[in-house]
Amino acid sequence: MANTSARMLRLLSLLQSHRYWPGVELAERLEVSERTLRRDIERLRELGYPVDASRGVAGGYQLQSGTAMPPLLLDDDEAVAIAVGLRTGAGGTVEGIEETSLRALAKVVQVMPPRLRRRVDAVSAYTVAPAAPGPRVGATTLTVIAQACRDDERLTFTYATPSGEPATRLVEPHRLVSLKRRWYLAAWDLDRADWRVFRLDRLTGPATVGARFRRRELPAADAAAFVQDRFDVRPTRYDIVVHLHAPPGDVEQVVAVTGGRAEPVDEHSCRLHMSVDAFDWPIMILAAVGAEFDVVQPAEFRDHIHAMGELFLRAGGSRQAAPQRRR
């Protein structure tokens, strides 16, 4: 690659895409000598990019974090992905980054060529966000776990089980997955010697322990399929069935990404099936549907709805008990 500027951009792109590059391999990718590679590394350092070098036969280069934020080099797909992700963040999917996402989005879109802006607008225009938000996860938690997945570093955290009991876990993180309005971590649990799925809203204090690991083969086509499979086989505490006086298509639009299955009865009503461990989430789904309904099963869910109805009536200033519904 004769053009020095083009070669420098290519070098920067490679360093940003991989945690560590052996010197020999990096020189081969750039089609230059190792001496030329060393000179290019020095030029990057002069521009403010903190590149660490290790000596010896297995020596190589690694781009580290510095004291200032140098310019990033992005290809077209990466730029579009960042812009779409920032728009999602501005919508409140990740807690605490709404304003920051808007500021960053303005900067990214400002320098985008028109062809990339059109791609971003198309993705936003033809993507429908679910109406019912799930639990929010802190940006720091997402960042720490994502970096541990990228760098193959073992991770420890405190995890609250469905019963509420906290426990310390040590894992080899594989991938973060967003599913049904929640974030999940697919990881190899070292204490249990098995693959596990962790909900991020039940996870606190994630931190790397400074130990690297060799990636294991996930027992699924990909991380999203692995998490979904765990949902399909995981036993749940309650199987809820509700008769909804609403068109099946309208109900399916609400429950498609939140969990649940709408079984048509006729064109104006359906039966909604939900498998859950607690009643709070089904109540939110029914509120999002906003239609008359009758609880078929279980009786505990019917009693819970009556108790919640009386609570809201009292909050609204009415002392009258909630009316009995058809069963």
MOTAJO-V273222 format. One record per residue. N is the residue number from 1. RES is the residue in one small letter. NEAR is the number of other ideal C-beta (glycine too) atoms within 8 Angstrom. Layout:
[[N,RES,NEAR] [N,RES,NEAR]]
This chain:
[[1,m,8] [2,a,3] [3,n,6] [4,t,7] [5,s,6] [6,a,8] [7,r,12] [8,m,11] [9,l,9] [10,r,10] [11,l,14] [12,l,11] [13,s,10] [14,l,12] [15,l,14] [16,q,8] [17,s,5] [18,h,6] [19,r,5] [20,y,7] [21,w,11] [22,p,9] [23,g,12] [24,v,7] [25,e,9] [26,l,14] [27,a,12] [28,e,7] [29,r,7] [30,l,14] [31,e,5] [32,v,9] [33,s,6] [34,e,8] [35,r,6] [36,t,10] [37,l,14] [38,r,8] [39,r,8] [40,d,14] [41,i,12] [42,e,8] [43,r,9] [44,l,13] [45,r,10] [46,e,6] [47,l,7] [48,g,8] [49,y,11] [50,p,9] [51,v,12] [52,d,8] [53,a,10] [54,s,9] [55,r,4] [56,g,5] [57,v,3] [58,a,6] [59,g,9] [60,g,12] [61,y,13] [62,q,12] [63,l,9] [64,q,7] [65,s,3] [66,g,8] [67,t,2] [68,a,5] [69,m,2] [70,p,8] [71,p,3] [72,l,5] [73,l,7] [74,l,7] [75,d,6] [76,d,8] [77,d,6] [78,e,8] [79,a,12] [80,v,12] [81,a,8] [82,i,10] [83,a,14] [84,v,11] [85,g,8] [86,l,13] [87,r,12] [88,t,10] [89,g,12] [90,a,10] [91,g,8] [92,g,8] [93,t,7] [94,v,11] [95,e,8] [96,g,6] [97,i,9] [98,e,10] [99,e,6] [100,t,8] [101,s,13] [102,l,10] [103,r,8] [104,a,9] [105,l,12] [106,a,8] [107,k,8] [108,v,12] [109,v,10] [110,q,6] [111,v,5] [112,m,11] [113,p,5] [114,p,6] [115,r,6] [116,l,12] [117,r,10] [118,r,8] [119,r,10] [120,v,14] [121,d,8] [122,a,8] [123,v,10] [124,s,9] [125,a,6] [126,y,5] [127,t,6] [128,v,3] [129,a,6] [130,p,9] [131,a,5] [132,a,10] [133,p,7] [134,g,9] [135,p,7] [136,r,10] [137,v,11] [138,g,9] [139,a,10] [140,t,6] [141,t,12] [142,l,13] [143,t,8] [144,v,12] [145,i,14] [146,a,9] [147,q,10] [148,a,13] [149,c,11] [150,r,7] [151,d,9] [152,d,9] [153,e,13] [154,r,14] [155,l,16] [156,t,12] [157,f,13] [158,t,10] [159,y,12] [160,a,9] [161,t,9] [162,p,4] [163,s,4] [164,g,6] [165,e,6] [166,p,8] [167,a,7] [168,t,8] [169,r,11] [170,l,10] [171,v,15] [172,e,12] [173,p,13] [174,h,12] [175,r,10] [176,l,13] [177,v,12] [178,s,6] [179,l,9] [180,k,8] [181,r,9] [182,r,11] [183,w,11] [184,y,13] [185,l,15] [186,a,15] [187,a,12] [188,w,10] [189,d,12] [190,l,9] [191,d,6] [192,r,6] [193,a,5] [194,d,6] [195,w,10] [196,r,10] [197,v,10] [198,f,13] [199,r,10] [200,l,14] [201,d,10] [202,r,8] [203,l,13] [204,t,8] [205,g,6] [206,p,11] [207,a,8] [208,t,11] [209,v,9] [210,g,4] [211,a,6] [212,r,6] [213,f,8] [214,r,4] [215,r,7] [216,r,7] [217,e,4] [218,l,11] [219,p,5] [220,a,8] [221,a,3] [222,d,8] [223,a,12] [224,a,8] [225,a,9] [226,f,15] [227,v,13] [228,q,9] [229,d,9] [230,r,9] [231,f,9] [232,d,6] [233,v,5] [234,r,6] [235,p,2] [236,t,8] [237,r,5] [238,y,11] [239,d,9] [240,i,14] [241,v,10] [242,v,13] [243,h,13] [244,l,15] [245,h,8] [246,a,12] [247,p,9] [248,p,13] [249,g,6] [250,d,10] [251,v,15] [252,e,9] [253,q,7] [254,v,12] [255,v,15] [256,a,7] [257,v,6] [258,t,14] [259,g,9] [260,g,10] [261,r,7] [262,a,12] [263,e,9] [264,p,7] [265,v,8] [266,d,5] [267,e,5] [268,h,6] [269,s,10] [270,c,13] [271,r,11] [272,l,17] [273,h,10] [274,m,13] [275,s,8] [276,v,12] [277,d,6] [278,a,6] [279,f,11] [280,d,6] [281,w,10] [282,p,13] [283,i,11] [284,m,9] [285,i,16] [286,l,10] [287,a,7] [288,a,10] [289,v,13] [290,g,4] [291,a,9] [292,e,6] [293,f,11] [294,d,9] [295,v,13] [296,v,7] [297,q,8] [298,p,8] [299,a,6] [300,e,8] [301,f,13] [302,r,10] [303,d,8] [304,h,10] [305,i,11] [306,h,9] [307,a,8] [308,m,9] [309,g,9] [310,e,10] [311,l,8] [312,f,8] [313,l,12] [314,r,9] [315,a,6] [316,g,6] [317,g,4] [318,s,6] [319,r,4] [320,q,5] [321,a,5] [322,a,8] [323,p,4] [324,q,3] [325,r,6] [326,r,3] [327,r,5]]
